[in-house]
Amino acid sequence: MPQRHESYFHLHLVSDATGETLMTVGRAAAVQYASVSAIEHVYPLVRSQKQLDRVLAEIEANPGIVLYTLVDHELSDRLTTKCKEFGCPCLSVLEPILSLFQNYLGAASTNRVGAQHMLNAEYFQRIDALNYTMMHDDGQLAENWDEADVLLVGVSRTSKTPTSIYLANRGIKTANCPLVPGIPLPPKLEQLTKPLIVGLFASPERIVQIRENRILSLNAPRDQSSYIDRAAVTEEIATSRRLFSSHGWPIIDVTRRSIEETAAGIMSLLRDHRRLLADKAGLS
C-alpha cells in the first residue's frame, strides 16, 4: 500500500455496544503516529441493518481505517464486504483475541452484545467506589478516610483528583488530602492503618506551569502570590517530601507521568499493601 502524506486520516469505530473498547484501542494505536492526526467517527449501538446503512454511508464519504466490534455475523460480514468495495482496511478488534481464547479454552464464545457492561458485582463495586471518591475529594469527610482503599496526599496541582477518579473507575475507593501551607494536617491522617497512603509530588517548574494555566482558565488576576512563586512552590514541595519521608509513605513523581501511569504505580503499591495487611492479620 502506498504511503500517505496527509496530516490526518479518518478512523471509523463501529460498535454494537458503547464503543469504549474501540476508542481505547484506536487511540492507543493512533498516538504512535505523531505526524498524522486521526479524525474519529464513533458509531455506538449499531445493532440493525438500517443503523449499519448510515455507518456505511459515512465510511464511503470519508474513506479511512475501520475498526469494529460487532458480534452479529450478518452485520460484520456486510461491513467487511462493503469496506473492501470502498478500499478501506477493516479489522475486527476482538476476533483475533476471541479465537485465541477459543483455541486455548476449547469453547466458543457466547457472542453477548455489551457483555463487558453487565450489571455484575464488579460494576456495582465501581459505582460504589466512584460515589465514595467524589464525596471524599479535596480533604472532605476526613472522618470516613478509614473506609478508603487509597489516600492520596500532595500539594495543589499534583493530579490528586483525576488520579482518584481513575482509580475509582477500577473499583478502588480513593480519598485525597491537599497539603496547604500554614494549614495543619487533619489529625485523622496520621491515625490511619487500613488505607494505602501515597504522596504525590512534581517538579516546581511543572507545578508553577499548571497553576499559571489554572489561573488563566479561571480569568483570575495573575499576581506574584506564593501560589505561583517559584521559590514558594519549591519550599512547598520540599516540605511535602519531608512529610512523606517522616511517615514512610511511598511517593510518586508525577512530573512526566500520565494519570494512567500514576494509577498503575499506585495499584501495584496497593497489591503489596493488601498482602502486608493480610499477613499481619494472619499473625494476629
N, C-alpha and C positions, 0 to 999 in steps of 0.2 A: 504494500500500500504506500503511495507517495506521501512524503512528509507534508504536514500542513504548516502554513506560515501565518495564519490569522492569529490575532491576540486573544481570541476567545473561541469557545466551541459550545454547542448545545448538548446538555446532558439530560436525558429523559429518564425519569424514575417512576416506574409503573408498579403499583402495589394493590393487592386486594385487601390490605389492612391499612395501618396508619402511614406507612412509608418510612418510619423511623429507621428501620434496618437498612434500607436502601440509601437514605441520606447519609448515614454514618459511613457506609462502605464507599459510596460515591465521593464523599468529601475527603475521606482518608486517601483515596487514590488521586483525586484531582489536585490536592495540595502538593503532591510530589512534582508537579509540573509548574514551576514558578513563572515561566514565560507566557503561559496562557491562562485564561480565566474561564471557569465553567458557568454557563448560564443555565441554571437549574429549572427544569419543568417537572414539578412533582404532581403525580396523579394518584391520590389515595382512594381506597374503597372502590376499585374497579372490579365489579363482580357480574357485569352483564355485557352482552354483545353491543348494546346501544352505548354504554359507557365507554367501551373499547373503541367504538367508531370515532368518538370525539378525540380520544387519545391519538388514534392513527392519523386523523386529520392534522393534528398539531405536529406530529412527528414528520409527516410529509411536507408541511410548510416550513419546518425548521429542522432539517436533517442533522443528525448527530449520533452520539453514543446512546444506546438504550439498555438500561438495566431493569430487571423486573423480578418480582416475587409474586407469582400467580400459581395457585395450586390447582385451578381448573385447567385441565389439559386442553380443552377446546379453545379457551381464551389464549393460553400461552402458545399453542400451535399457530393460531391465526396471527398473533403478534409477531412471532418469528418469521412466518411466511411473508407478511407484509413488509417487515424490515428488510428482508432480502430483496424485495422488489424496489424498495426505496434506496437500497445501497447503504443501509445503516447497520453498523455492527450491533449485535443484540446478544445479551447474556442473561441467563437465569442465575442470580446470585446464590440462591440456596441449593440448586440442583446438584452441583458437584459435592457439596457438603452432605446432602441427604444420601447421595449414592455411596459416599464413604461410610456413613453410619449404617446404611443398609447392608453393605458388604461385611462390615465388622459384626453387626448385631444379628444378621440373618433374618431380619424382619423388615417389611415395608413400612414406610411412614403412613400416618393416618390422614394426611392432607387436610388438616383443620385450619381454616382461614383464621388468621389472627390469633393462633393458639398461644403465642407468647404473651398476649394481653389478657389471658383468662383471669377471672377474679378468684385467685387462689390465696393461700396463706401468705405467700411471698408478696403478692400485690398489696394486701392489707397491711403487711409489715412496713412496706414503703410509704404508704399513706400515713400510717401512724408516725413514722419517723419524720416525714415532712411536716406534719402538724406540730410535733414536738419542736423541731428545729426552727420553724417560723416563730413560735411562741418564745423561744429562748435565744433569739438573736440579739447581739449587741449588749450582752450583760443582763438581759431581762430574766426575771423569775429565778434568781440565784438559789432560792431555797429548794428548787427542784433539780439542781445540777447533778445530784447523785443518781438520778434516773438516766443520765446520758451515757452513751457508749464512748463518746469522744467530746472533749472540751478543747477548743482552740483559743489560744491566748496570743495577743500581739498588738502592736501599736496600730494606729489608724492607717488604712490602705495597704494592709498585708493580705488581702483577699480572704479574710475570715468568712464573710457571709457567703460569697459564691462557692467557696470550698465546702462550707457547711451544707449548702443546698445540694451540691453534687453528691456528697456522702449520704445525705438523707434519701436521695434517689436510689441509692444502693441499699436502703433499709437500715442505715446507721443513724441512730439518734445523736444529733450533734448540737451542742451549745457553743457559744463563743463569748469571750470576755475581752473587751478592749482595754488596753493599757493607756491611761491618760495621765500626762504629767501633773503632779500635785494632788492626784486623787488616789487614796489608798485602795489596795486590793480588797474585794469582798472577803470577809473572814472565812466564808464558806469554802473559798477556793483552796485554801491550804489544809482543809479537813477532809477532802475527797479521797476515797480509796478505790472506788469502782471504776470511774471513767478513766480513759487514757487521756492525759493532758499533754498537748503538743504546743510548743512555742513556734510561732511563725515570725520570720524577720526578712528584711530585704536590704539592699544597699541604700545608703542615704540618697544617692542620686536618683534611684528608681522611685523611692517614696516621695521625694520632692516633686518629681515629674508628674506622678499620678495625682498628688494633691493639687498641683497647679492646674491640671486638666479638670479636676473636680470643681475647683473654684470657677473656672471659665464656663463649665457646663451649667453652673447654677447662676451665672451672671452676677456673682458676688464680687465686691470690690477687692482687688488684688493689692495687698499691702505686704509689709515685711514682718508680719507677725511670726511668732515662733512656729506656727503650723507649717510654714513653708521655708523657714530659715534653715539653711543647710547645717549650721553649727548646732542649732537646737535639735534638729531631726537626728543628727549623728549621735547626740547625747541620749535622746530618746531610745534609739536602737541599742546603744551600748548598755543602757540601764536595763532594757528588756532582756538582753542576753545574759547579764549578770543574774537577773531574777531566775531565768530558766536554769542556769547552771547551779544556782544555790539550792534548787529543789530537785535537781536531777531529771528535769523534764526533757524528753527528746526534742530536738529542734530541726526545723526545715527552712532552708534558704529559698524563698520563693522568687528571688530576683529574676531569674531566667526560666522559671518553671511555669508551664501551663497549669490551669486548675486541675486538669486530668492527671498530670504528673504529680502534683502535690497530693491529690487524693489517693493516688496509687501508693505513694510512700506512707501515707497515714494508715491505709488499710493493711499494709504489711506490718506496720508497728502494732496495729490493733490485734492482729492474729497472734503476735508474740505476747502482747499484754494479756490476752484472754487465756493463753496457755499458762502463763505465770500465775494468774488468778486461780485457774483450775488446779494447778499443782499445790498452791498454798491451801486451797480448800481441802484437798486430798490429805494433806499433812495434819490438818487441824482436827 
